[in-house]
């Protein structure tokens, strides 16, 4: 809703004692706008299964132990919804770890690209997929990346612990690990049973 344009010579306004200017209403017809709602889609990246003959033990003592795997989304942007880890054995009932996201440099994890620390304390269920909800951390990315799980030692008790993961041989896939926060990455011969669910 608006008003039609009206032109009045200045001399008429100067000669008139009534300075009120009346305008006619103008109705504008707007074009129809169609809005389509799209349900968000969920997709998994990583290793979904595990082999009964393979495992990947991680020993956490006085330094971190970090495991990373590569994610190449078919569509972007993506938001990480869940992290899924298949745990065969654990010497502890719960653990603390940090989620790190790295960019890709010549096939290895490189620079950390998530700006905030994502530290998780979770209970452990042996012989099952352990699901960690990451949706509230708003981890959104527009290109390929590495997801890592960095296990943090228990500095209160200073007791070492072990977590053994499922693993699977997959053509073209690799998992990387390192045993200190400043150490180099080493490739594992199989894929650790980690995957993420993303929303796009």
Buried (B, 14 or more C-beta within 10 A) or exposed (E): EEEEEEEEEEEEEEEEEEEEEEEEEEEEEEEEEEEEEEEEEEBEBBBBEBEEEBBBEBEBBEBBBBBBBBBEBEEEEBBBBBBBBBBBEBBBEEBBBBBBBBBBEEEBBBEEBBEEEBEBEBEBEEEEBBBBEBEEBEBBBEEEBBBBBBBBBBEEEEEEBBBBBBBBEBEEBBBBBBBEEEEEBEEBEBBBBBBBBBBB
